[in-house]
Amino acid sequence: MKSFKPFLYIIYTLLFLCTLLLAYLNDSIVATFTIEKVNQFWIYWSILGFVLLMLESVFENIHISSVKRKHEKLNLENNELKAKLYDRYVASERNTLLPTSQSRIETKDDI
């Protein structure tokens, strides 16, 4: 997708520049070539721009949905790792707080 978007941006820029040029020179082109169906040309030209825009939108939505799926998967994995880390922390705290036979307090009877 990263290599596809710049390609489409170049095509959009060229389409926009050609549209500006043709709109500016429309009267002289019609007079030079005696074209009677100029409106049909503009209809096809606008359909081409619309199709390119829709293709870009479809590919963008596909890319966004795949990125969201990856993000949700990584977020779930991150939460699982946090839970495991917390469980280890709680287990280690429990082990240090429990009295062992070596750490018992000596009383007067033991001396």
C-alpha distances in whole Angstrom, upper triangle without the diagonal:
4,5,5,6,9,10,10,12,14,15,16,18,20,21,22,24,26,26,28,30,31,32,34,36,36,40,40,38,40,43,43,41,43,40,41,38,36,35,33,31,30,29,27,26,25,24,21,20,20,18,15,15,15,12,10,12,11,8,8,11,9,7,10,12,11,11,14,16,15,17,20,20,20,23,25,25,26,29,30,30,32,34,35,36,38,40,41,42,44,46,46,48,50,51,52,54,56,60,60,64,64,63,66,68,71,74,78,79,77,78
4,6,6,7,9,11,11,13,15,16,17,19,21,22,23,25,26,28,29,31,32,34,35,36,40,40,38,40,43,43,42,44,41,42,39,37,36,35,32,31,31,29,27,26,25,23,21,21,20,17,17,17,15,12,14,14,11,10,13,13,10,12,15,13,12,16,18,16,18,21,21,21,23,26,26,26,29,31,31,32,35,36,36,38,40,41,42,44,46,46,48,50,51,52,54,56,59,60,64,63,62,65,67,71,74,77,78,76,78
4,6,6,7,9,11,11,13,15,16,17,19,21,22,23,25,26,28,29,31,32,34,34,38,38,36,38,41,40,39,42,39,40,38,35,35,33,31,30,30,27,25,25,24,21,20,21,19,16,17,18,15,12,15,16,12,12,16,15,12,15,18,16,16,19,21,20,21,24,25,24,27,29,29,30,32,34,34,35,38,39,39,41,43,44,45,47,49,49,51,53,54,55,57,59,63,63,67,66,65,68,71,74,77,81,82,79,81
4,6,5,6,9,10,11,12,14,16,17,18,20,21,22,24,26,27,28,30,31,32,36,36,34,36,39,38,37,39,36,37,34,32,32,30,28,27,26,24,22,22,21,18,17,17,16,12,13,14,11,9,12,12,9,10,13,13,11,14,16,15,16,19,20,20,21,24,25,25,27,30,30,31,33,35,35,37,39,40,41,43,45,45,47,49,50,51,53,55,56,57,59,61,64,65,68,68,67,70,73,76,79,83,83,81,83
4,5,5,6,9,10,10,12,14,15,16,18,20,21,22,24,25,26,28,30,30,34,35,33,35,38,37,36,38,35,37,34,31,30,29,27,25,25,23,21,20,20,17,15,16,15,12,11,13,11,8,10,12,9,9,12,13,11,13,16,16,15,18,20,20,21,24,25,25,27,29,30,30,33,35,35,36,39,40,40,42,45,45,46,48,50,51,52,54,56,57,58,61,64,65,68,68,67,70,72,76,78,82,83,81,83
4,5,5,6,9,10,10,12,14,15,16,18,20,21,22,24,25,27,28,29,33,33,31,34,37,36,35,37,35,36,34,31,31,30,27,25,26,24,21,21,21,18,16,18,17,13,13,16,14,11,14,15,13,12,16,17,14,16,20,19,19,22,24,23,24,27,28,28,29,32,33,33,35,37,37,39,41,42,42,44,47,47,48,51,52,53,54,56,58,58,60,63,66,67,70,70,69,72,74,77,80,84,85,83,84
4,5,5,6,9,10,11,12,14,16,17,18,20,21,22,24,26,27,28,31,31,29,32,35,34,33,35,32,34,31,29,29,27,24,23,24,21,19,19,19,16,14,16,15,11,13,15,12,10,14,15,13,13,17,17,16,18,21,20,20,23,25,25,26,29,30,30,32,34,35,35,38,40,40,41,44,45,45,47,49,50,51,53,55,55,57,59,60,61,63,65,68,69,73,72,71,74,77,80,83,87,88,85,87
4,5,5,6,9,10,10,12,14,15,16,18,20,21,22,24,25,26,29,30,28,30,33,32,31,33,30,32,29,26,26,25,22,21,21,19,16,16,16,13,11,13,12,8,9,11,9,7,11,13,11,11,15,16,15,17,20,20,20,23,25,25,26,28,30,30,32,34,35,35,38,40,40,41,44,45,45,47,50,50,51,53,55,56,57,59,61,62,63,66,69,70,73,73,72,75,77,81,83,87,88,86,88
4,5,5,6,9,10,10,12,14,15,16,18,20,21,22,24,25,29,29,27,29,32,32,31,33,31,32,29,27,26,25,23,21,22,20,17,17,17,14,12,14,14,10,10,13,12,9,12,15,13,13,16,18,16,18,21,21,21,23,26,26,26,29,31,31,32,35,36,36,38,40,41,42,44,46,46,47,50,51,51,54,55,56,57,60,61,62,63,66,69,70,74,73,72,75,77,80,83,87,88,86,87
4,5,5,6,9,10,11,12,14,15,16,18,20,21,22,23,27,27,25,28,31,30,29,32,29,31,29,26,26,25,22,21,22,20,17,17,18,15,13,15,15,12,13,16,14,12,16,18,16,16,20,21,19,21,24,24,24,27,29,29,29,32,34,34,35,38,38,39,41,43,43,44,47,48,48,50,53,54,54,57,58,59,60,62,64,64,66,69,72,73,76,76,75,78,80,83,86,90,91,89,90
4,5,5,6,8,10,10,12,14,15,16,18,20,21,21,25,25,23,25,28,27,27,29,26,28,25,23,23,22,19,17,18,16,13,14,14,11,10,12,12,9,10,13,12,11,14,16,15,16,19,20,20,22,24,25,25,27,29,30,31,33,35,35,36,39,40,40,43,45,45,46,49,50,50,52,54,55,56,58,60,61,62,64,66,66,68,70,74,75,78,78,77,80,82,85,88,92,93,91,92
4,5,5,6,9,10,10,12,14,15,16,18,20,20,24,25,23,25,28,27,27,29,26,27,25,22,21,21,18,16,17,15,12,12,13,10,8,11,11,8,8,12,12,10,13,16,15,15,18,20,19,21,24,25,25,27,29,29,30,33,34,35,36,39,40,40,42,44,45,46,48,50,50,52,54,55,56,58,60,60,61,64,65,66,68,70,73,75,78,78,77,79,81,85,88,91,92,90,92
4,5,5,6,9,10,11,12,14,15,16,18,19,23,23,22,24,27,27,26,28,26,28,26,22,22,22,19,17,19,18,14,14,16,13,11,14,15,12,12,16,16,14,16,19,18,18,21,23,22,23,26,27,27,29,32,32,32,35,37,37,38,41,42,42,44,46,46,47,50,51,51,53,56,56,57,59,61,62,63,65,67,67,69,71,75,76,79,79,78,80,82,86,89,92,93,91,93
4,5,5,6,8,10,10,12,14,15,16,17,21,21,19,22,24,24,23,26,23,25,23,20,21,20,17,16,18,16,12,14,15,12,11,14,15,12,13,17,17,15,18,21,20,20,24,25,24,26,29,29,29,32,34,34,35,38,39,39,41,43,44,44,47,49,49,50,53,54,54,56,58,59,60,62,64,65,66,68,70,70,72,74,78,79,82,82,81,83,85,89,92,95,97,94,96
4,6,5,6,9,10,10,12,14,15,15,19,20,18,20,23,22,22,24,21,23,20,17,17,17,14,12,14,12,9,10,12,9,7,11,12,10,11,15,15,14,17,19,19,20,22,24,24,25,28,29,29,31,34,34,35,38,39,40,41,43,44,45,47,49,50,51,53,55,55,57,59,60,61,63,65,65,66,69,70,71,73,75,78,80,83,83,82,84,86,90,93,96,97,95,97
4,5,5,6,9,10,10,12,14,15,18,19,18,20,23,23,23,24,22,23,21,18,18,18,15,13,15,14,11,11,13,12,9,12,14,12,12,16,17,15,18,20,21,20,23,25,25,26,29,30,30,32,34,35,35,38,40,40,41,44,45,45,47,49,50,51,53,55,55,57,59,60,60,63,65,65,66,69,70,71,72,75,78,80,83,83,81,84,86,90,92,96,97,95,97
4,5,5,6,9,10,11,12,14,17,17,16,19,21,21,21,23,21,23,22,18,19,19,16,14,17,16,13,13,16,14,12,16,17,15,16,19,20,19,21,24,24,23,26,28,28,29,32,33,33,35,37,38,38,41,43,43,44,47,48,47,50,52,52,53,56,57,57,59,62,62,63,65,67,68,69,71,73,73,75,77,80,82,85,85,83,86,88,92,94,98,99,97,99
4,5,5,6,8,10,10,11,15,15,13,16,19,18,18,20,18,20,18,15,16,16,13,12,14,14,10,12,14,12,11,15,16,15,16,19,20,19,22,24,24,25,28,29,29,30,33,34,34,36,39,39,40,42,44,44,46,48,49,50,52,54,54,55,58,59,60,61,64,65,65,67,69,70,71,73,75,76,77,80,83,84,88,87,86,89,91,94,97,101,102,100,101
4,5,5,6,8,10,10,14,15,13,15,18,18,18,19,17,19,17,13,13,14,11,9,12,12,8,9,13,11,10,13,15,14,15,18,19,19,21,24,24,24,27,29,29,30,33,34,34,36,39,39,40,42,44,45,46,48,49,50,52,54,55,55,58,60,60,61,64,65,65,67,69,70,71,73,75,76,77,79,83,84,88,88,86,89,91,94,97,101,102,100,102
4,6,5,6,9,10,13,14,13,16,18,18,19,20,19,20,19,15,16,17,14,12,15,16,12,13,16,15,13,16,19,17,18,21,22,21,23,26,27,26,29,31,31,32,35,36,36,38,40,41,41,44,46,46,47,50,51,51,53,55,56,56,59,61,61,62,65,66,66,68,70,71,72,74,76,76,78,80,84,85,89,88,87,89,91,95,97,101,102,101,102
4,5,5,6,8,11,11,11,13,16,15,16,18,17,19,18,15,16,17,14,13,16,16,13,14,18,16,15,19,21,19,20,24,24,24,26,29,29,29,32,34,33,34,37,39,38,40,43,43,44,46,48,48,50,52,53,53,56,58,58,59,62,63,63,65,67,68,69,71,73,74,74,77,79,79,81,83,86,88,91,91,89,92,94,98,100,104,105,103,105
4,5,5,5,9,10,8,10,13,13,14,15,13,15,14,11,12,14,11,10,13,13,10,12,16,15,14,17,19,19,20,23,24,24,26,28,29,29,32,34,34,35,38,39,39,41,44,44,45,47,49,50,51,53,54,55,57,59,60,60,63,65,65,66,69,70,70,72,74,75,76,78,80,81,82,85,88,89,93,93,91,94,96,99,102,106,107,105,106
4,6,5,8,10,10,11,14,15,15,16,15,16,15,11,12,14,11,9,13,14,11,12,16,16,15,17,20,20,20,23,25,24,26,29,30,30,32,34,34,35,38,40,40,41,44,45,45,47,49,50,51,53,55,55,57,59,60,60,63,65,65,66,69,70,70,72,74,75,76,78,80,81,82,84,88,89,93,93,91,94,96,99,102,105,107,105,106
4,6,8,9,10,12,13,14,16,17,16,18,17,14,15,17,15,13,17,18,15,16,20,19,18,21,23,23,23,26,28,27,29,32,32,32,35,37,37,38,41,42,42,44,46,47,47,50,52,52,53,56,57,57,59,61,62,62,65,67,67,68,71,72,72,74,76,77,78,80,82,82,84,86,90,91,95,94,93,95,97,101,103,107,108,106,108
4,6,5,6,9,10,10,12,14,13,15,15,12,14,16,14,13,17,18,15,17,20,20,19,22,24,24,25,28,29,29,31,33,34,34,37,39,39,40,43,44,44,46,48,49,49,52,54,54,55,58,59,59,61,64,64,65,67,69,69,71,73,74,74,77,79,79,80,83,84,85,86,89,92,94,97,97,95,98,100,103,106,109,111,109,110
4,6,5,6,9,10,11,11,10,12,12,9,11,13,11,10,14,15,13,15,18,18,18,21,23,23,24,27,28,28,30,32,33,34,36,38,39,40,42,44,44,46,48,49,49,52,54,54,55,58,59,59,61,64,64,65,67,69,70,71,73,75,75,77,79,80,81,83,85,85,87,89,93,94,98,97,96,99,100,104,107,110,112,110,111
4,5,5,6,9,10,10,10,11,13,10,12,15,13,13,17,18,17,18,21,22,22,24,26,27,28,30,32,32,34,36,37,37,40,42,42,43,46,47,48,49,52,53,53,55,57,58,59,61,63,63,65,67,68,69,71,73,73,74,77,78,79,80,83,84,84,87,88,89,90,93,96,98,101,101,100,102,104,108,110,114,115,113,115
4,5,5,6,9,9,10,13,14,12,15,17,15,15,19,20,18,20,23,23,23,26,28,28,29,32,33,33,35,38,38,39,41,43,43,45,47,49,49,51,53,54,54,57,59,59,60,63,64,64,66,69,69,70,72,74,74,76,78,79,80,82,84,85,85,88,90,90,91,94,97,99,102,102,101,103,105,109,111,115,116,114,116
4,5,5,6,8,8,11,12,9,13,14,12,13,16,17,15,18,21,20,21,24,25,25,27,29,30,31,33,35,36,37,39,41,41,43,45,46,47,49,51,52,52,55,57,57,58,61,62,62,64,67,67,68,71,72,73,74,77,78,78,80,82,83,84,86,88,89,90,92,96,97,101,100,99,102,104,107,110,114,115,113,114
4,6,6,5,5,7,9,7,11,13,11,12,16,16,16,18,21,21,22,24,26,26,28,30,31,32,34,36,37,38,40,42,43,44,46,48,48,50,52,53,54,56,58,59,60,62,64,64,66,68,69,70,72,74,74,76,78,79,80,82,84,85,86,88,90,90,92,94,98,99,103,102,101,104,106,109,112,115,117,115,116
4,6,5,7,10,12,11,14,16,15,16,19,20,20,22,24,25,25,28,30,30,31,34,35,36,38,40,41,41,44,45,46,47,50,51,52,53,56,57,57,60,61,62,63,66,67,67,69,72,72,73,76,77,78,79,81,83,83,85,87,88,89,91,93,94,95,97,101,102,106,106,104,107,109,112,115,119,120,118,120
4,6,8,11,14,12,16,17,16,17,20,21,20,23,25,25,26,28,30,30,32,34,35,36,38,40,40,41,44,45,46,47,50,51,52,54,56,56,57,60,61,62,63,66,67,67,69,71,72,73,75,77,77,79,81,82,83,85,87,88,89,91,93,93,95,97,101,102,106,105,104,107,109,112,115,118,120,118,119
4,5,9,11,11,14,15,13,16,19,18,18,21,23,23,24,27,28,28,30,33,33,34,36,38,39,40,42,44,44,46,48,49,50,52,54,55,56,58,60,61,62,64,66,66,68,70,71,72,74,76,77,78,80,81,82,84,86,87,88,90,92,93,94,96,100,101,105,104,103,106,108,112,114,118,119,117,119
4,6,9,10,13,14,13,16,18,19,19,22,23,24,25,27,29,30,31,33,34,36,37,39,40,41,43,45,46,47,49,51,52,54,55,57,58,60,61,62,63,66,67,68,70,72,73,74,76,77,78,80,82,83,84,86,88,89,90,92,93,94,96,98,101,103,106,106,105,108,110,113,116,119,121,119,120
4,6,6,10,10,10,12,15,15,16,18,20,20,22,24,25,26,28,30,31,32,34,36,37,38,40,42,43,44,46,48,49,50,52,53,54,56,58,59,60,62,64,65,66,68,69,71,73,74,75,76,79,80,81,83,84,86,87,89,90,91,93,95,98,100,103,103,102,104,107,110,113,116,118,116,117
4,6,8,9,10,12,14,15,16,18,19,21,22,24,25,27,28,30,31,33,34,36,37,39,40,42,43,45,46,48,49,51,52,54,55,57,58,60,61,63,64,65,67,69,70,71,73,75,76,77,79,80,81,83,85,86,87,89,91,92,93,95,99,100,104,104,103,105,107,111,113,117,118,116,118
4,5,5,7,9,10,11,13,15,16,17,19,20,22,23,25,26,28,29,31,32,34,35,37,38,40,41,43,44,46,47,49,50,51,53,55,56,57,59,61,62,63,65,67,68,69,71,72,73,75,77,78,79,81,83,84,86,87,89,90,92,95,97,100,100,99,102,104,107,110,114,115,113,115
4,5,5,7,9,10,11,13,14,16,17,19,20,21,23,25,26,27,29,30,32,33,35,37,38,39,41,43,44,45,47,48,49,51,53,54,55,57,59,60,61,63,64,65,67,69,70,71,73,75,76,77,79,80,81,83,85,86,87,90,93,95,98,98,97,99,101,105,108,111,112,111,112
4,5,5,6,9,10,11,12,14,15,16,18,20,21,22,24,26,27,28,30,31,33,35,36,37,39,41,42,43,45,47,47,49,51,52,53,55,57,58,59,61,63,63,65,67,68,69,71,73,74,75,77,79,79,81,83,84,85,88,91,93,96,96,95,97,99,103,106,109,110,109,110
4,5,5,6,9,10,11,12,14,15,16,19,20,21,23,24,26,27,29,30,31,33,35,36,37,39,41,42,43,45,46,48,50,51,52,54,56,57,58,60,61,62,64,66,67,68,70,72,73,74,76,78,79,80,82,83,85,87,90,92,95,95,94,96,99,102,105,108,109,108,110
4,5,5,6,9,10,11,12,14,15,17,18,20,21,23,24,26,27,29,30,32,33,35,36,38,39,41,42,44,45,47,48,50,51,53,54,55,57,59,60,61,63,65,66,67,69,70,71,73,75,76,77,79,81,82,83,85,89,90,94,94,93,95,97,101,103,107,108,106,108
4,5,5,6,8,10,11,12,14,15,16,18,20,21,22,24,26,27,28,30,31,33,34,36,37,39,41,42,43,45,47,48,49,51,52,53,55,57,58,59,61,63,64,65,67,68,69,71,73,74,75,77,79,80,81,83,87,88,92,92,90,93,95,99,101,105,106,104,106
4,5,5,6,9,10,10,12,14,15,16,18,20,21,22,24,26,27,29,30,31,33,35,36,37,39,41,42,43,45,46,47,49,51,52,53,55,57,58,59,61,62,63,65,67,68,69,71,73,74,76,77,79,80,82,85,87,90,91,89,92,94,97,100,104,105,103,105
4,5,5,6,9,10,10,12,14,15,16,18,20,21,23,24,26,27,29,30,32,33,35,36,38,39,40,42,44,45,46,48,50,51,52,54,55,57,58,60,61,62,64,66,67,68,70,72,73,75,76,78,79,81,84,86,89,89,88,91,93,97,99,103,104,102,104
4,5,5,6,9,10,11,13,14,16,17,19,20,22,23,25,26,27,29,31,32,33,35,37,38,39,41,43,44,45,47,48,49,51,53,54,55,57,59,60,61,63,65,65,67,69,70,71,73,75,76,77,79,83,84,88,88,87,89,91,95,97,101,102,100,102
4,5,5,6,9,10,10,12,14,15,16,18,20,21,22,24,26,27,28,30,31,33,35,36,37,39,41,42,43,45,46,47,49,51,52,53,55,57,58,59,61,63,63,65,67,68,69,71,73,74,75,77,81,82,86,86,85,87,89,93,95,99,100,98,100
4,5,5,6,9,10,10,12,14,15,16,18,20,21,22,24,25,27,29,30,31,33,35,36,37,39,40,41,43,45,46,48,49,51,52,54,55,56,58,60,61,62,64,66,67,68,70,72,73,74,76,80,81,85,85,84,86,88,92,94,98,99,97,99
4,5,5,6,9,10,11,12,14,15,17,18,20,21,23,24,26,27,29,30,32,33,34,36,38,39,40,42,44,45,47,48,50,51,53,54,55,57,59,60,61,63,65,66,67,69,70,72,73,75,79,80,83,83,82,85,87,91,93,97,98,96,98
4,6,5,6,9,10,11,12,14,16,16,18,20,21,22,24,26,27,28,30,32,33,34,36,37,38,41,42,43,45,47,48,49,51,52,53,55,57,58,59,61,63,64,65,67,68,70,71,73,77,78,81,81,80,83,85,88,91,95,96,94,96
4,5,5,6,9,10,10,12,14,15,16,18,20,21,22,24,26,27,29,30,31,33,35,36,37,39,41,41,43,45,46,47,49,51,52,53,55,57,57,59,61,62,63,65,67,68,69,71,75,76,80,80,79,81,83,87,90,93,94,92,94
4,5,5,6,9,10,11,12,14,15,17,18,20,21,23,24,26,27,29,30,32,33,35,36,38,39,40,42,44,45,46,48,50,51,52,54,56,57,58,60,61,63,64,66,67,69,70,74,75,79,79,78,80,83,86,89,93,93,92,94
4,5,5,6,9,10,11,12,14,15,16,18,20,21,22,24,26,27,28,30,32,33,34,36,38,39,40,42,43,45,47,48,49,51,52,54,55,57,58,60,61,63,64,65,67,69,72,74,77,77,76,79,81,85,87,91,92,90,92
4,5,5,6,9,10,10,12,14,15,16,18,20,21,22,24,26,27,28,30,31,32,34,36,37,38,41,42,43,45,46,47,49,51,52,53,55,57,58,59,61,62,64,65,67,70,72,75,75,74,77,79,83,85,89,90,88,90
4,5,5,6,9,10,10,12,14,15,16,18,20,21,23,24,25,27,29,30,31,33,35,36,37,39,41,42,43,45,46,47,49,51,52,53,55,57,58,59,61,63,64,66,69,71,74,75,73,76,78,82,84,88,89,87,89
4,5,5,6,8,10,11,12,14,16,17,18,20,21,23,24,26,27,29,30,32,33,34,36,38,39,40,42,44,45,46,48,50,51,52,54,55,57,58,60,61,63,65,68,69,73,73,72,75,77,81,83,87,88,86,88
4,6,5,6,9,10,10,12,14,15,16,18,20,21,22,24,26,27,28,30,32,32,34,36,37,38,40,42,43,44,46,48,49,50,52,53,55,56,58,59,61,63,66,67,71,71,70,72,75,78,81,85,86,84,85
4,6,5,6,9,10,10,12,14,15,16,18,20,21,22,24,26,26,28,30,31,33,35,36,37,39,41,41,43,45,46,47,49,51,52,53,55,57,58,59,61,65,66,70,70,69,71,73,77,79,83,84,82,84
4,5,5,6,9,10,11,12,14,15,17,19,20,21,23,24,26,27,29,30,32,33,35,36,38,39,41,42,44,45,46,48,50,51,52,54,56,57,58,60,64,65,69,69,68,70,73,76,79,82,83,81,83
4,5,5,6,9,10,11,12,14,15,17,18,20,21,23,24,26,27,28,30,32,33,34,36,38,39,40,42,44,45,46,48,49,51,52,54,55,57,59,62,63,67,67,66,69,71,75,77,81,82,80,82
4,5,5,6,9,10,10,12,14,15,16,18,20,21,22,24,26,26,28,30,31,32,34,36,37,38,40,42,43,44,46,48,49,51,52,53,55,57,60,62,65,65,64,67,69,72,75,79,80,78,80
4,5,5,6,9,10,10,12,14,15,16,18,20,21,22,24,25,27,29,30,31,33,35,36,37,39,41,41,43,45,46,47,49,51,52,53,55,59,60,64,64,63,65,68,71,74,77,78,76,78
4,6,5,6,9,10,11,12,14,15,17,18,20,21,23,24,26,27,29,30,32,33,35,36,38,39,41,42,44,45,47,48,50,51,53,54,58,59,63,63,62,64,67,70,73,77,77,75,78
4,6,5,6,9,10,11,12,14,15,17,18,20,21,22,24,26,27,28,30,32,33,34,36,38,39,40,42,43,45,46,48,49,51,53,56,57,61,61,60,62,65,68,71,75,76,74,76
4,5,5,6,9,10,10,12,14,15,16,18,20,21,22,24,26,26,28,30,31,32,34,36,37,38,40,42,43,45,46,48,49,51,54,56,59,59,58,61,63,67,69,73,74,72,74
4,5,5,6,9,10,11,12,14,15,16,18,20,21,23,24,26,27,29,30,31,33,35,36,37,39,41,42,43,45,47,48,49,53,54,58,58,57,60,62,66,68,72,73,71,73
4,5,5,6,9,10,11,12,14,15,17,18,20,21,23,24,26,27,29,30,32,33,35,36,38,39,41,42,44,45,47,48,52,53,56,57,56,58,61,64,67,71,71,69,71
4,5,5,6,9,10,10,12,14,15,16,18,20,21,22,24,26,27,28,30,31,32,34,36,37,38,40,42,43,45,47,50,51,55,55,54,56,59,62,65,69,69,67,69
4,5,5,6,9,10,10,12,14,15,16,18,20,21,22,24,25,27,28,30,31,33,34,36,37,39,40,42,43,45,49,50,53,54,53,55,57,61,63,67,68,66,68
4,5,5,6,9,10,11,12,14,15,17,18,20,21,23,24,26,27,29,30,32,33,35,36,37,39,41,42,44,47,48,52,52,51,54,56,60,62,66,67,65,67
4,6,5,6,8,10,11,12,14,15,16,18,20,21,22,24,26,27,28,30,32,33,34,36,37,39,41,42,46,47,50,51,50,52,55,58,61,65,65,63,65
4,5,5,6,9,10,10,12,14,15,16,18,20,21,22,24,26,27,28,30,31,33,34,36,37,39,41,44,45,49,49,48,50,53,56,59,63,63,62,64
4,5,5,6,9,10,10,12,14,15,16,18,20,21,22,24,25,27,29,30,31,33,35,36,37,39,43,44,48,48,47,49,51,55,58,61,62,60,62
4,5,5,6,9,10,11,12,14,15,17,18,20,21,23,24,26,27,29,30,32,33,35,36,38,41,42,46,46,45,48,50,54,57,60,61,59,61
4,5,5,6,9,10,10,12,14,15,16,18,20,21,22,24,26,27,28,30,31,33,34,36,40,41,44,44,44,46,49,52,55,59,59,57,59
4,5,5,6,9,10,10,12,14,15,16,18,20,21,22,24,26,27,28,30,32,33,35,38,40,43,43,42,45,47,51,53,57,58,56,58
4,5,5,6,9,10,11,12,14,15,17,19,20,21,23,24,26,27,29,30,32,33,37,38,42,42,41,43,46,49,52,56,56,54,57
4,5,5,6,9,10,11,12,14,15,17,18,20,21,23,24,26,27,29,30,32,35,36,40,40,39,42,44,48,51,54,55,53,55
4,5,5,6,9,10,10,12,14,15,16,18,20,21,22,24,26,27,29,30,34,35,39,39,38,40,43,46,49,53,53,51,53
4,5,5,6,9,10,10,12,14,15,16,18,20,21,22,24,26,27,29,32,34,37,38,36,39,41,45,47,51,52,50,52
4,5,5,6,9,10,11,12,14,15,16,18,20,21,23,25,26,27,31,32,35,36,35,37,40,43,46,50,50,48,51
4,5,5,6,9,10,11,12,14,15,16,18,20,21,23,24,26,29,30,34,34,33,36,38,42,45,48,49,47,49
4,5,5,6,9,10,10,12,14,15,16,18,20,21,22,24,28,29,33,33,32,34,37,40,43,46,47,45,47
4,5,5,6,9,10,10,12,14,15,16,18,20,21,23,26,28,31,32,31,33,35,39,41,45,46,44,46
4,5,5,6,9,10,10,12,14,15,16,18,20,21,25,26,29,30,29,31,34,37,40,44,44,42,44
4,5,5,6,9,10,11,12,14,15,17,18,20,24,25,28,28,27,30,32,36,39,42,43,41,43
4,5,5,6,9,10,10,12,14,15,16,18,22,24,27,28,26,28,31,34,37,41,41,39,42
4,5,5,6,9,10,10,12,14,15,17,20,22,25,26,25,27,29,33,35,39,40,38,40
4,5,5,6,9,10,10,12,14,16,19,20,23,24,23,25,28,31,34,38,38,36,38
4,5,5,6,9,10,11,12,14,18,19,23,23,21,24,26,30,32,36,37,35,37
4,5,5,6,9,10,11,12,16,18,22,22,20,22,25,28,31,35,35,34,36
4,5,5,6,9,10,11,14,15,19,20,19,21,24,27,30,33,34,32,34
4,5,5,6,9,10,13,14,18,18,17,19,22,25,28,32,33,30,32
4,5,5,6,9,12,14,18,18,16,18,20,24,26,30,31,29,31
4,6,5,6,10,12,16,17,15,16,19,23,25,29,29,28,30
4,6,6,9,9,13,14,13,15,18,21,24,28,28,26,28
4,6,8,9,13,13,11,13,16,19,22,26,27,24,26
4,6,9,13,13,11,12,14,18,20,24,25,23,25
4,6,10,11,10,10,13,17,19,23,23,21,24
4,7,8,6,7,10,13,15,19,19,18,20
4,5,5,7,10,13,16,19,19,17,19
4,6,6,9,11,14,17,17,14,16
4,6,9,10,14,17,17,14,16
4,7,9,13,16,17,14,16
4,6,9,13,13,11,13
4,6,10,11,10,11
4,7,8,6,8
4,5,5,7
4,5,5
4,6
4
